Amino acid sequence: MQIGLVGKPSSGKSSFFKAATMVDVAIADYPFTTIKPNVGVGYVTTDCMCKKYRVKCNPNNSLCVDGIRFVPVKLIDVAGLVPDAHLGKGMGNQFLDDIRQADCLIHVVDCSGLTDSEGKQTKDHDPCEDVRFLEREIDLWFTKIIERALEKYKKKKNFGKVEMLDILFDYLTGLGITKGEIKRSLDKYSLDNLEEFSSYLRKISKQIIIAANKIDLPSSEENFKKLKKTFPELAIIPTCAAAEIALKTAKEKNLIDYKDNKMKITGKIDDKQKKGLEFIQKNVLEKYGSTGVEECLNKSVFDVLDYIVVYPVADVNKLSDKKGNVLPDAYLVKKGTTMKEFAGIIHSDMADKFIGGLDAETKRKLGADYELKDGDVVEILFSKR
């Protein structure tokens, strides 16, 4: 699974990426700081099953801190987007190519209104326009691709029966779009109305949540309210990436205790550091409940993409792998994934030689068609021959 971070230049997109991954990336107040996409690992959080089963876990593919499991997800910080990207303006071609890989998009918006559509400093810019132009650019990009598919369809029609669905899938599969999503769009909109068709297809295949960034600035509060009112159908989360970076950096230096979105000064700091941390405490953590960075990732994975966390083990009685590690792995899988499908995710041989599964809580046997639930701890039974 991959989450794409998108937005205009100077939106704080690269700061958001650094806040989520703590990878050292270029951050500056000028357009196109991000030229080549930055790729890193962020984490979504969920209650670890060690709390439920009252055991001490030994994570392998993830982390557990005080009973909270941190499960890794891949983040792609793509080039900044400017109007007419679908025509190649700015880093448009690279931007559009990069988001092919993303399952979901987090649109980092400068909620302060202090940068224009090209990322240059200004005053009173409406961040609602940034939301509209990103959606429109992706819609127009989809439209261009679909138009090429229609041209091919018209030519091939003369040489026998050709399914429009198959032609569209051939052209759109590289964008990570499924045949089912194309069919849903065809059922809802005619290709005679290409703009509506493209827009709907984008909405269901490249879902977007809004990170209303720079929420700590004075002008952001009213703009945040306006975003919520203008786009009631979108998930819009107040964020302050710069604050998250500052808090994580201070924690690494043992200056503060920072967990569960609460901050407490524990080390020796000077007046300037104290003033900065107190500002974050009052204007971000107390006012909005968090910096919003972790919330954006969780919202993307668990609500938008509809994933759950499943724990495979080799022994449901000991909750361990073959080496004795307790609850070693946590896997993100799509809700509705079956037991046999999960076996194939772990290893193809397990699916080929699949016998069944065992549930750690009830110890009952699970069939191939059993749909996994969030927090399931399961043992996969398969032939060793």
KELO-731747 format. One record per residue (C-alpha): x, y, z. Coordinates in steps of 0.5 Angstrom, whole numbers, plus 2048, in hexadecimal, padded with zeros to 3 digits. Example, Ala and Ser with C-alpha at 12.3 -4.5 7.8 and 13.67 -1.06 7.14 Angstrom:
% KELO-731747
<pt><xx>819</xx><yy>7F7</yy><zz>810</zz></pt>
<pt><xx>81B</xx><yy>7FE</yy><zz>80E</zz></pt>
END
This chain:
% KELO-731747
<pt><xx>800</xx><yy>800</yy><zz>800</zz></pt>
<pt><xx>802</xx><yy>807</yy><zz>7FE</zz></pt>
<pt><xx>800</xx><yy>80E</yy><zz>800</zz></pt>
<pt><xx>802</xx><yy>814</yy><zz>7FC</zz></pt>
<pt><xx>803</xx><yy>81B</yy><zz>7FF</zz></pt>
<pt><xx>801</xx><yy>820</yy><zz>7FA</zz></pt>
<pt><xx>800</xx><yy>827</yy><zz>7FA</zz></pt>
<pt><xx>802</xx><yy>82E</yy><zz>7F7</zz></pt>
<pt><xx>809</xx><yy>830</yy><zz>7F8</zz></pt>
<pt><xx>80A</xx><yy>834</yy><zz>7FF</zz></pt>
<pt><xx>804</xx><yy>830</yy><zz>802</zz></pt>
<pt><xx>809</xx><yy>82D</yy><zz>807</zz></pt>
<pt><xx>808</xx><yy>826</yy><zz>804</zz></pt>
<pt><xx>80F</xx><yy>824</yy><zz>805</zz></pt>
<pt><xx>80F</xx><yy>826</yy><zz>80C</zz></pt>
<pt><xx>809</xx><yy>822</yy><zz>80D</zz></pt>
<pt><xx>80D</xx><yy>81C</yy><zz>809</zz></pt>
<pt><xx>813</xx><yy>81D</yy><zz>80E</zz></pt>
<pt><xx>80E</xx><yy>81E</yy><zz>814</zz></pt>
<pt><xx>80B</xx><yy>817</yy><zz>812</zz></pt>
<pt><xx>812</xx><yy>813</yy><zz>811</zz></pt>
<pt><xx>817</xx><yy>818</yy><zz>814</zz></pt>
<pt><xx>81B</xx><yy>817</yy><zz>80E</zz></pt>
<pt><xx>820</xx><yy>81D</yy><zz>80C</zz></pt>
<pt><xx>81D</xx><yy>820</yy><zz>806</zz></pt>
<pt><xx>81E</xx><yy>827</yy><zz>803</zz></pt>
<pt><xx>819</xx><yy>82C</yy><zz>806</zz></pt>
<pt><xx>819</xx><yy>833</yy><zz>804</zz></pt>
<pt><xx>814</xx><yy>839</yy><zz>802</zz></pt>
<pt><xx>814</xx><yy>839</yy><zz>7FB</zz></pt>
<pt><xx>811</xx><yy>835</yy><zz>7F5</zz></pt>
<pt><xx>813</xx><yy>82E</yy><zz>7F3</zz></pt>
<pt><xx>817</xx><yy>82C</yy><zz>7F9</zz></pt>
<pt><xx>815</xx><yy>825</yy><zz>7F8</zz></pt>
<pt><xx>817</xx><yy>824</yy><zz>7F0</zz></pt>
<pt><xx>818</xx><yy>81C</yy><zz>7F1</zz></pt>
<pt><xx>813</xx><yy>818</yy><zz>7F5</zz></pt>
<pt><xx>816</xx><yy>817</yy><zz>7FC</zz></pt>
<pt><xx>814</xx><yy>810</yy><zz>7FF</zz></pt>
<pt><xx>814</xx><yy>80E</yy><zz>806</zz></pt>
<pt><xx>810</xx><yy>80A</yy><zz>80B</zz></pt>
<pt><xx>80B</xx><yy>80D</yy><zz>810</zz></pt>
<pt><xx>807</xx><yy>809</yy><zz>815</zz></pt>
<pt><xx>7FF</xx><yy>808</yy><zz>816</zz></pt>
<pt><xx>7FD</xx><yy>806</yy><zz>81E</zz></pt>
<pt><xx>7F8</xx><yy>802</yy><zz>821</zz></pt>
<pt><xx>7F8</xx><yy>7FE</yy><zz>828</zz></pt>
<pt><xx>7FC</xx><yy>7F8</yy><zz>828</zz></pt>
<pt><xx>7F9</xx><yy>7F1</yy><zz>829</zz></pt>
<pt><xx>7FF</xx><yy>7F1</yy><zz>82F</zz></pt>
<pt><xx>7FA</xx><yy>7F5</yy><zz>833</zz></pt>
<pt><xx>7F4</xx><yy>7F0</yy><zz>832</zz></pt>
<pt><xx>7F8</xx><yy>7EA</yy><zz>833</zz></pt>
<pt><xx>7FC</xx><yy>7ED</yy><zz>838</zz></pt>
<pt><xx>803</xx><yy>7EA</yy><zz>835</zz></pt>
<pt><xx>809</xx><yy>7EE</yy><zz>834</zz></pt>
<pt><xx>80A</xx><yy>7EE</yy><zz>82C</zz></pt>
<pt><xx>810</xx><yy>7EE</yy><zz>828</zz></pt>
<pt><xx>80F</xx><yy>7F2</yy><zz>822</zz></pt>
<pt><xx>812</xx><yy>7F0</yy><zz>81B</zz></pt>
<pt><xx>80F</xx><yy>7F4</yy><zz>816</zz></pt>
<pt><xx>80C</xx><yy>7F9</yy><zz>81A</zz></pt>
<pt><xx>80D</xx><yy>7FD</yy><zz>821</zz></pt>
<pt><xx>80A</xx><yy>7FD</yy><zz>827</zz></pt>
<pt><xx>80A</xx><yy>802</yy><zz>82C</zz></pt>
<pt><xx>806</xx><yy>802</yy><zz>833</zz></pt>
<pt><xx>801</xx><yy>7FD</yy><zz>830</zz></pt>
<pt><xx>800</xx><yy>801</yy><zz>829</zz></pt>
<pt><xx>802</xx><yy>7FE</yy><zz>823</zz></pt>
<pt><xx>806</xx><yy>802</yy><zz>81D</zz></pt>
<pt><xx>805</xx><yy>7FF</yy><zz>817</zz></pt>
<pt><xx>809</xx><yy>802</yy><zz>811</zz></pt>
<pt><xx>806</xx><yy>805</yy><zz>80A</zz></pt>
<pt><xx>80A</xx><yy>807</yy><zz>804</zz></pt>
<pt><xx>809</xx><yy>80F</yy><zz>803</zz></pt>
<pt><xx>80B</xx><yy>812</yy><zz>7FD</zz></pt>
<pt><xx>80C</xx><yy>81A</yy><zz>7FD</zz></pt>
<pt><xx>80B</xx><yy>81C</yy><zz>7F6</zz></pt>
<pt><xx>80D</xx><yy>822</yy><zz>7F2</zz></pt>
<pt><xx>809</xx><yy>828</yy><zz>7F3</zz></pt>
<pt><xx>803</xx><yy>829</yy><zz>7EF</zz></pt>
<pt><xx>801</xx><yy>830</yy><zz>7EB</zz></pt>
<pt><xx>7FB</xx><yy>831</yy><zz>7E7</zz></pt>
<pt><xx>7FB</xx><yy>82E</yy><zz>7E0</zz></pt>
<pt><xx>800</xx><yy>828</yy><zz>7E2</zz></pt>
<pt><xx>7FC</xx><yy>824</yy><zz>7DE</zz></pt>
<pt><xx>7FF</xx><yy>828</yy><zz>7D8</zz></pt>
<pt><xx>806</xx><yy>827</yy><zz>7DB</zz></pt>
<pt><xx>807</xx><yy>82E</yy><zz>7DE</zz></pt>
<pt><xx>80C</xx><yy>82E</yy><zz>7E4</zz></pt>
<pt><xx>80D</xx><yy>827</yy><zz>7E6</zz></pt>
<pt><xx>806</xx><yy>825</yy><zz>7E4</zz></pt>
<pt><xx>808</xx><yy>81F</yy><zz>7E0</zz></pt>
<pt><xx>80D</xx><yy>81C</yy><zz>7E5</zz></pt>
<pt><xx>807</xx><yy>81D</yy><zz>7EA</zz></pt>
<pt><xx>802</xx><yy>81A</yy><zz>7E7</zz></pt>
<pt><xx>807</xx><yy>814</yy><zz>7E5</zz></pt>
<pt><xx>808</xx><yy>813</yy><zz>7ED</zz></pt>
<pt><xx>801</xx><yy>813</yy><zz>7EF</zz></pt>
<pt><xx>800</xx><yy>80D</yy><zz>7EB</zz></pt>
<pt><xx>803</xx><yy>809</yy><zz>7F1</zz></pt>
<pt><xx>7FF</xx><yy>80C</yy><zz>7F6</zz></pt>
<pt><xx>7F9</xx><yy>808</yy><zz>7F9</zz></pt>
<pt><xx>7F6</xx><yy>80E</yy><zz>7FD</zz></pt>
<pt><xx>7F8</xx><yy>816</yy><zz>7FC</zz></pt>
<pt><xx>7F9</xx><yy>81A</yy><zz>802</zz></pt>
<pt><xx>7F9</xx><yy>822</yy><zz>7FF</zz></pt>
<pt><xx>7FD</xx><yy>826</yy><zz>804</zz></pt>
<pt><xx>7FA</xx><yy>82D</yy><zz>803</zz></pt>
<pt><xx>7FD</xx><yy>834</yy><zz>806</zz></pt>
<pt><xx>7F7</xx><yy>835</yy><zz>80A</zz></pt>
<pt><xx>7FA</xx><yy>83C</yy><zz>80C</zz></pt>
<pt><xx>7F8</xx><yy>83F</yy><zz>805</zz></pt>
<pt><xx>7FF</xx><yy>842</yy><zz>805</zz></pt>
<pt><xx>802</xx><yy>83F</yy><zz>7FE</zz></pt>
<pt><xx>7FE</xx><yy>83F</yy><zz>7F8</zz></pt>
<pt><xx>7FD</xx><yy>839</yy><zz>7F3</zz></pt>
<pt><xx>804</xx><yy>839</yy><zz>7F0</zz></pt>
<pt><xx>807</xx><yy>839</yy><zz>7F8</zz></pt>
<pt><xx>809</xx><yy>840</yy><zz>7F8</zz></pt>
<pt><xx>808</xx><yy>845</yy><zz>7FE</zz></pt>
<pt><xx>802</xx><yy>849</yy><zz>7FE</zz></pt>
<pt><xx>7FC</xx><yy>84B</yy><zz>802</zz></pt>
<pt><xx>7F5</xx><yy>848</yy><zz>803</zz></pt>
<pt><xx>7F5</xx><yy>843</yy><zz>7FE</zz></pt>
<pt><xx>7EF</xx><yy>83E</yy><zz>7FE</zz></pt>
<pt><xx>7F1</xx><yy>837</yy><zz>800</zz></pt>
<pt><xx>7EB</xx><yy>834</yy><zz>7FD</zz></pt>
<pt><xx>7EE</xx><yy>836</yy><zz>7F6</zz></pt>
<pt><xx>7F4</xx><yy>831</yy><zz>7F8</zz></pt>
<pt><xx>7EF</xx><yy>82C</yy><zz>7F9</zz></pt>
<pt><xx>7EB</xx><yy>82D</yy><zz>7F3</zz></pt>
<pt><xx>7F1</xx><yy>82E</yy><zz>7EE</zz></pt>
<pt><xx>7F4</xx><yy>827</yy><zz>7F0</zz></pt>
<pt><xx>7EE</xx><yy>823</yy><zz>7EF</zz></pt>
<pt><xx>7ED</xx><yy>827</yy><zz>7E8</zz></pt>
<pt><xx>7F4</xx><yy>825</yy><zz>7E6</zz></pt>
<pt><xx>7F3</xx><yy>81E</yy><zz>7E8</zz></pt>
<pt><xx>7EC</xx><yy>81E</yy><zz>7E5</zz></pt>
<pt><xx>7EF</xx><yy>821</yy><zz>7DE</zz></pt>
<pt><xx>7F5</xx><yy>81C</yy><zz>7DE</zz></pt>
<pt><xx>7F0</xx><yy>816</yy><zz>7DF</zz></pt>
<pt><xx>7EC</xx><yy>819</yy><zz>7D9</zz></pt>
<pt><xx>7F2</xx><yy>819</yy><zz>7D5</zz></pt>
<pt><xx>7F4</xx><yy>812</yy><zz>7D6</zz></pt>
<pt><xx>7EC</xx><yy>810</yy><zz>7D5</zz></pt>
<pt><xx>7EC</xx><yy>814</yy><zz>7CE</zz></pt>
<pt><xx>7F2</xx><yy>810</yy><zz>7CC</zz></pt>
<pt><xx>7EE</xx><yy>809</yy><zz>7CE</zz></pt>
<pt><xx>7E8</xx><yy>80C</yy><zz>7CA</zz></pt>
<pt><xx>7EC</xx><yy>80D</yy><zz>7C4</zz></pt>
<pt><xx>7EF</xx><yy>806</yy><zz>7C4</zz></pt>
<pt><xx>7E8</xx><yy>803</yy><zz>7C5</zz></pt>
<pt><xx>7E5</xx><yy>807</yy><zz>7BF</zz></pt>
<pt><xx>7EB</xx><yy>804</yy><zz>7BB</zz></pt>
<pt><xx>7EA</xx><yy>7FD</yy><zz>7BD</zz></pt>
<pt><xx>7E3</xx><yy>7FD</yy><zz>7BD</zz></pt>
<pt><xx>7E3</xx><yy>7FC</yy><zz>7B5</zz></pt>
<pt><xx>7E7</xx><yy>7F5</yy><zz>7B7</zz></pt>
<pt><xx>7E2</xx><yy>7F1</yy><zz>7BB</zz></pt>
<pt><xx>7DF</xx><yy>7F2</yy><zz>7C2</zz></pt>
<pt><xx>7E3</xx><yy>7F6</yy><zz>7C7</zz></pt>
<pt><xx>7E1</xx><yy>7F7</yy><zz>7CE</zz></pt>
<pt><xx>7E1</xx><yy>7FE</yy><zz>7D0</zz></pt>
<pt><xx>7E3</xx><yy>7FC</yy><zz>7D7</zz></pt>
<pt><xx>7E9</xx><yy>7F8</yy><zz>7D5</zz></pt>
<pt><xx>7EC</xx><yy>7FE</yy><zz>7D1</zz></pt>
<pt><xx>7EB</xx><yy>803</yy><zz>7D7</zz></pt>
<pt><xx>7EE</xx><yy>7FE</yy><zz>7DB</zz></pt>
<pt><xx>7F4</xx><yy>7FD</yy><zz>7D7</zz></pt>
<pt><xx>7F5</xx><yy>804</yy><zz>7D7</zz></pt>
<pt><xx>7F4</xx><yy>806</yy><zz>7DE</zz></pt>
<pt><xx>7F7</xx><yy>800</yy><zz>7E2</zz></pt>
<pt><xx>7FD</xx><yy>803</yy><zz>7E2</zz></pt>
<pt><xx>7FA</xx><yy>808</yy><zz>7E7</zz></pt>
<pt><xx>7F8</xx><yy>803</yy><zz>7EC</zz></pt>
<pt><xx>7F1</xx><yy>803</yy><zz>7E9</zz></pt>
<pt><xx>7ED</xx><yy>7FD</yy><zz>7EA</zz></pt>
<pt><xx>7E8</xx><yy>7FA</yy><zz>7E5</zz></pt>
<pt><xx>7E3</xx><yy>7FA</yy><zz>7EA</zz></pt>
<pt><xx>7E4</xx><yy>801</yy><zz>7EB</zz></pt>
<pt><xx>7E3</xx><yy>803</yy><zz>7E4</zz></pt>
<pt><xx>7DD</xx><yy>7FF</yy><zz>7E3</zz></pt>
<pt><xx>7DA</xx><yy>803</yy><zz>7E9</zz></pt>
<pt><xx>7DB</xx><yy>809</yy><zz>7E5</zz></pt>
<pt><xx>7D8</xx><yy>806</yy><zz>7DF</zz></pt>
<pt><xx>7D2</xx><yy>804</yy><zz>7E2</zz></pt>
<pt><xx>7D1</xx><yy>80B</yy><zz>7E5</zz></pt>
<pt><xx>7D4</xx><yy>810</yy><zz>7E0</zz></pt>
<pt><xx>7D3</xx><yy>80F</yy><zz>7D8</zz></pt>
<pt><xx>7DA</xx><yy>810</yy><zz>7D4</zz></pt>
<pt><xx>7D6</xx><yy>816</yy><zz>7D0</zz></pt>
<pt><xx>7D7</xx><yy>81A</yy><zz>7D7</zz></pt>
<pt><xx>7DF</xx><yy>819</yy><zz>7D7</zz></pt>
<pt><xx>7E0</xx><yy>81E</yy><zz>7DD</zz></pt>
<pt><xx>7DB</xx><yy>81B</yy><zz>7E2</zz></pt>
<pt><xx>7DD</xx><yy>814</yy><zz>7E0</zz></pt>
<pt><xx>7E5</xx><yy>816</yy><zz>7E1</zz></pt>
<pt><xx>7E3</xx><yy>81A</yy><zz>7E8</zz></pt>
<pt><xx>7DF</xx><yy>814</yy><zz>7EB</zz></pt>
<pt><xx>7E5</xx><yy>80F</yy><zz>7E9</zz></pt>
<pt><xx>7EA</xx><yy>813</yy><zz>7EC</zz></pt>
<pt><xx>7E6</xx><yy>814</yy><zz>7F2</zz></pt>
<pt><xx>7E5</xx><yy>80D</yy><zz>7F3</zz></pt>
<pt><xx>7EC</xx><yy>80A</yy><zz>7F1</zz></pt>
<pt><xx>7F0</xx><yy>810</yy><zz>7F4</zz></pt>
<pt><xx>7ED</xx><yy>812</yy><zz>7FA</zz></pt>
<pt><xx>7EF</xx><yy>819</yy><zz>7FD</zz></pt>
<pt><xx>7F0</xx><yy>81B</yy><zz>804</zz></pt>
<pt><xx>7F2</xx><yy>822</yy><zz>806</zz></pt>
<pt><xx>7F7</xx><yy>824</yy><zz>80B</zz></pt>
<pt><xx>7F6</xx><yy>82B</yy><zz>80D</zz></pt>
<pt><xx>7FD</xx><yy>82D</yy><zz>80E</zz></pt>
<pt><xx>800</xx><yy>833</yy><zz>812</zz></pt>
<pt><xx>7FA</xx><yy>833</yy><zz>816</zz></pt>
<pt><xx>7FE</xx><yy>837</yy><zz>81C</zz></pt>
<pt><xx>7FE</xx><yy>83D</yy><zz>818</zz></pt>
<pt><xx>7F9</xx><yy>843</yy><zz>819</zz></pt>
<pt><xx>7F5</xx><yy>843</yy><zz>813</zz></pt>
<pt><xx>7F4</xx><yy>83B</yy><zz>812</zz></pt>
<pt><xx>7EF</xx><yy>83A</yy><zz>817</zz></pt>
<pt><xx>7E9</xx><yy>83E</yy><zz>813</zz></pt>
<pt><xx>7EC</xx><yy>83B</yy><zz>80D</zz></pt>
<pt><xx>7EB</xx><yy>834</yy><zz>810</zz></pt>
<pt><xx>7E4</xx><yy>835</yy><zz>811</zz></pt>
<pt><xx>7E3</xx><yy>837</yy><zz>80A</zz></pt>
<pt><xx>7E6</xx><yy>831</yy><zz>808</zz></pt>
<pt><xx>7E2</xx><yy>82D</yy><zz>80C</zz></pt>
<pt><xx>7DC</xx><yy>831</yy><zz>80A</zz></pt>
<pt><xx>7DD</xx><yy>830</yy><zz>802</zz></pt>
<pt><xx>7DF</xx><yy>829</yy><zz>802</zz></pt>
<pt><xx>7DB</xx><yy>825</yy><zz>807</zz></pt>
<pt><xx>7DC</xx><yy>81F</yy><zz>803</zz></pt>
<pt><xx>7E4</xx><yy>81F</yy><zz>804</zz></pt>
<pt><xx>7E8</xx><yy>81D</yy><zz>80A</zz></pt>
<pt><xx>7EB</xx><yy>823</yy><zz>80C</zz></pt>
<pt><xx>7F0</xx><yy>823</yy><zz>812</zz></pt>
<pt><xx>7F4</xx><yy>829</yy><zz>815</zz></pt>
<pt><xx>7FB</xx><yy>828</yy><zz>815</zz></pt>
<pt><xx>802</xx><yy>82B</yy><zz>817</zz></pt>
<pt><xx>807</xx><yy>827</yy><zz>814</zz></pt>
<pt><xx>80D</xx><yy>82C</yy><zz>817</zz></pt>
<pt><xx>80A</xx><yy>82B</yy><zz>81E</zz></pt>
<pt><xx>80A</xx><yy>823</yy><zz>81D</zz></pt>
<pt><xx>812</xx><yy>824</yy><zz>81B</zz></pt>
<pt><xx>813</xx><yy>828</yy><zz>821</zz></pt>
<pt><xx>810</xx><yy>824</yy><zz>826</zz></pt>
<pt><xx>813</xx><yy>81D</yy><zz>823</zz></pt>
<pt><xx>81A</xx><yy>821</yy><zz>823</zz></pt>
<pt><xx>81A</xx><yy>823</yy><zz>82A</zz></pt>
<pt><xx>818</xx><yy>81C</yy><zz>82C</zz></pt>
<pt><xx>81E</xx><yy>819</yy><zz>829</zz></pt>
<pt><xx>822</xx><yy>81E</yy><zz>82D</zz></pt>
<pt><xx>81F</xx><yy>81C</yy><zz>833</zz></pt>
<pt><xx>81C</xx><yy>823</yy><zz>834</zz></pt>
<pt><xx>815</xx><yy>821</yy><zz>835</zz></pt>
<pt><xx>810</xx><yy>81B</yy><zz>836</zz></pt>
<pt><xx>80B</xx><yy>81B</yy><zz>830</zz></pt>
<pt><xx>806</xx><yy>815</yy><zz>82F</zz></pt>
<pt><xx>7FF</xx><yy>815</yy><zz>82E</zz></pt>
<pt><xx>7FF</xx><yy>81C</yy><zz>82B</zz></pt>
<pt><xx>801</xx><yy>81E</yy><zz>832</zz></pt>
<pt><xx>807</xx><yy>822</yy><zz>833</zz></pt>
<pt><xx>80B</xx><yy>823</yy><zz>83A</zz></pt>
<pt><xx>812</xx><yy>827</yy><zz>83A</zz></pt>
<pt><xx>817</xx><yy>822</yy><zz>83E</zz></pt>
<pt><xx>81E</xx><yy>825</yy><zz>83C</zz></pt>
<pt><xx>822</xx><yy>82B</yy><zz>83C</zz></pt>
<pt><xx>820</xx><yy>830</yy><zz>837</zz></pt>
<pt><xx>821</xx><yy>837</yy><zz>836</zz></pt>
<pt><xx>81C</xx><yy>83D</yy><zz>836</zz></pt>
<pt><xx>81B</xx><yy>83D</yy><zz>82E</zz></pt>
<pt><xx>81A</xx><yy>835</yy><zz>82E</zz></pt>
<pt><xx>815</xx><yy>836</yy><zz>834</zz></pt>
<pt><xx>811</xx><yy>83B</yy><zz>830</zz></pt>
<pt><xx>810</xx><yy>837</yy><zz>82A</zz></pt>
<pt><xx>80E</xx><yy>831</yy><zz>82E</zz></pt>
<pt><xx>809</xx><yy>835</yy><zz>832</zz></pt>
<pt><xx>806</xx><yy>838</yy><zz>82B</zz></pt>
<pt><xx>805</xx><yy>831</yy><zz>828</zz></pt>
<pt><xx>802</xx><yy>82E</yy><zz>82F</zz></pt>
<pt><xx>7FD</xx><yy>834</yy><zz>82F</zz></pt>
<pt><xx>7FC</xx><yy>835</yy><zz>827</zz></pt>
<pt><xx>7FC</xx><yy>82E</yy><zz>824</zz></pt>
<pt><xx>7FC</xx><yy>829</yy><zz>82A</zz></pt>
<pt><xx>7F7</xx><yy>82C</yy><zz>82E</zz></pt>
<pt><xx>7F3</xx><yy>82F</yy><zz>829</zz></pt>
<pt><xx>7F2</xx><yy>82A</yy><zz>824</zz></pt>
<pt><xx>7F4</xx><yy>824</yy><zz>828</zz></pt>
<pt><xx>7FA</xx><yy>822</yy><zz>824</zz></pt>
<pt><xx>7FF</xx><yy>824</yy><zz>81E</zz></pt>
<pt><xx>7FA</xx><yy>820</yy><zz>819</zz></pt>
<pt><xx>800</xx><yy>81C</yy><zz>816</zz></pt>
<pt><xx>7FF</xx><yy>815</yy><zz>819</zz></pt>
<pt><xx>7F7</xx><yy>817</yy><zz>818</zz></pt>
<pt><xx>7F8</xx><yy>818</yy><zz>811</zz></pt>
<pt><xx>7FB</xx><yy>811</yy><zz>810</zz></pt>
<pt><xx>7F6</xx><yy>80D</yy><zz>814</zz></pt>
<pt><xx>7F1</xx><yy>810</yy><zz>811</zz></pt>
<pt><xx>7F3</xx><yy>80F</yy><zz>80A</zz></pt>
<pt><xx>7F5</xx><yy>807</yy><zz>80B</zz></pt>
<pt><xx>7EF</xx><yy>805</yy><zz>810</zz></pt>
<pt><xx>7E9</xx><yy>80A</yy><zz>80E</zz></pt>
<pt><xx>7EB</xx><yy>80C</yy><zz>806</zz></pt>
<pt><xx>7EE</xx><yy>805</yy><zz>804</zz></pt>
<pt><xx>7EA</xx><yy>801</yy><zz>809</zz></pt>
<pt><xx>7F0</xx><yy>7FD</yy><zz>80B</zz></pt>
<pt><xx>7F1</xx><yy>7F9</yy><zz>812</zz></pt>
<pt><xx>7F6</xx><yy>7F6</yy><zz>816</zz></pt>
<pt><xx>7F7</xx><yy>7EE</yy><zz>816</zz></pt>
<pt><xx>7FD</xx><yy>7EA</yy><zz>81A</zz></pt>
<pt><xx>7FF</xx><yy>7E4</yy><zz>817</zz></pt>
<pt><xx>802</xx><yy>7DF</yy><zz>81C</zz></pt>
<pt><xx>805</xx><yy>7D8</yy><zz>81C</zz></pt>
<pt><xx>802</xx><yy>7D5</yy><zz>822</zz></pt>
<pt><xx>7FB</xx><yy>7D8</yy><zz>825</zz></pt>
<pt><xx>7FC</xx><yy>7D5</yy><zz>82C</zz></pt>
<pt><xx>803</xx><yy>7D9</yy><zz>82D</zz></pt>
<pt><xx>801</xx><yy>7DF</yy><zz>828</zz></pt>
<pt><xx>808</xx><yy>7DE</yy><zz>825</zz></pt>
<pt><xx>80C</xx><yy>7DD</yy><zz>81F</zz></pt>
<pt><xx>811</xx><yy>7D7</yy><zz>81E</zz></pt>
<pt><xx>816</xx><yy>7DA</yy><zz>822</zz></pt>
<pt><xx>812</xx><yy>7DC</yy><zz>828</zz></pt>
<pt><xx>811</xx><yy>7E3</yy><zz>826</zz></pt>
<pt><xx>80A</xx><yy>7E5</yy><zz>829</zz></pt>
<pt><xx>805</xx><yy>7E9</yy><zz>824</zz></pt>
<pt><xx>80B</xx><yy>7EA</yy><zz>81F</zz></pt>
<pt><xx>808</xx><yy>7ED</yy><zz>819</zz></pt>
<pt><xx>802</xx><yy>7F2</yy><zz>818</zz></pt>
<pt><xx>7FF</xx><yy>7F2</yy><zz>811</zz></pt>
<pt><xx>7FB</xx><yy>7F7</yy><zz>80E</zz></pt>
<pt><xx>7F6</xx><yy>7F4</yy><zz>809</zz></pt>
<pt><xx>7EF</xx><yy>7F6</yy><zz>806</zz></pt>
<pt><xx>7E9</xx><yy>7F5</yy><zz>80A</zz></pt>
<pt><xx>7E6</xx><yy>7EF</yy><zz>807</zz></pt>
<pt><xx>7EC</xx><yy>7EB</yy><zz>806</zz></pt>
<pt><xx>7EB</xx><yy>7E4</yy><zz>806</zz></pt>
<pt><xx>7EF</xx><yy>7DF</yy><zz>80A</zz></pt>
<pt><xx>7F2</xx><yy>7DC</yy><zz>804</zz></pt>
<pt><xx>7F3</xx><yy>7E2</yy><zz>801</zz></pt>
<pt><xx>7F7</xx><yy>7E4</yy><zz>807</zz></pt>
<pt><xx>7FB</xx><yy>7DE</yy><zz>806</zz></pt>
<pt><xx>7FD</xx><yy>7E0</yy><zz>7FF</zz></pt>
<pt><xx>7FF</xx><yy>7E7</yy><zz>802</zz></pt>
<pt><xx>804</xx><yy>7E3</yy><zz>807</zz></pt>
<pt><xx>807</xx><yy>7DF</yy><zz>802</zz></pt>
<pt><xx>804</xx><yy>7DC</yy><zz>7FB</zz></pt>
<pt><xx>806</xx><yy>7D5</yy><zz>7FE</zz></pt>
<pt><xx>801</xx><yy>7D5</yy><zz>804</zz></pt>
<pt><xx>7FB</xx><yy>7D7</yy><zz>7FF</zz></pt>
<pt><xx>7FD</xx><yy>7D1</yy><zz>7FA</zz></pt>
<pt><xx>7FD</xx><yy>7CC</yy><zz>800</zz></pt>
<pt><xx>7F8</xx><yy>7D0</yy><zz>804</zz></pt>
<pt><xx>7F4</xx><yy>7CB</yy><zz>809</zz></pt>
<pt><xx>7F1</xx><yy>7D0</yy><zz>80E</zz></pt>
<pt><xx>7F2</xx><yy>7D5</yy><zz>813</zz></pt>
<pt><xx>7F1</xx><yy>7D5</yy><zz>81B</zz></pt>
<pt><xx>7EF</xx><yy>7DB</yy><zz>81F</zz></pt>
<pt><xx>7F3</xx><yy>7DD</yy><zz>825</zz></pt>
<pt><xx>7ED</xx><yy>7DF</yy><zz>829</zz></pt>
<pt><xx>7E8</xx><yy>7DA</yy><zz>828</zz></pt>
<pt><xx>7ED</xx><yy>7D4</yy><zz>826</zz></pt>
<pt><xx>7E8</xx><yy>7D3</yy><zz>821</zz></pt>
<pt><xx>7EA</xx><yy>7D1</yy><zz>819</zz></pt>
<pt><xx>7E9</xx><yy>7D6</yy><zz>814</zz></pt>
<pt><xx>7E7</xx><yy>7D4</yy><zz>80D</zz></pt>
<pt><xx>7EA</xx><yy>7D7</yy><zz>806</zz></pt>
<pt><xx>7E4</xx><yy>7DC</yy><zz>806</zz></pt>
<pt><xx>7E4</xx><yy>7DF</yy><zz>80D</zz></pt>
<pt><xx>7E5</xx><yy>7E6</yy><zz>80C</zz></pt>
<pt><xx>7EA</xx><yy>7E9</yy><zz>811</zz></pt>
<pt><xx>7E8</xx><yy>7EE</yy><zz>816</zz></pt>
<pt><xx>7ED</xx><yy>7F4</yy><zz>819</zz></pt>
<pt><xx>7F1</xx><yy>7F1</yy><zz>81F</zz></pt>
<pt><xx>7F1</xx><yy>7EA</yy><zz>81D</zz></pt>
<pt><xx>7F6</xx><yy>7E5</yy><zz>81F</zz></pt>
<pt><xx>7F6</xx><yy>7DF</yy><zz>81A</zz></pt>
<pt><xx>7FB</xx><yy>7D9</yy><zz>819</zz></pt>
<pt><xx>7FB</xx><yy>7D7</yy><zz>812</zz></pt>
<pt><xx>7FA</xx><yy>7CF</yy><zz>811</zz></pt>
<pt><xx>7FD</xx><yy>7CC</yy><zz>80A</zz></pt>
<pt><xx>800</xx><yy>7C6</yy><zz>808</zz></pt>
<pt><xx>808</xx><yy>7C5</yy><zz>809</zz></pt>
<pt><xx>809</xx><yy>7C1</yy><zz>803</zz></pt>
END
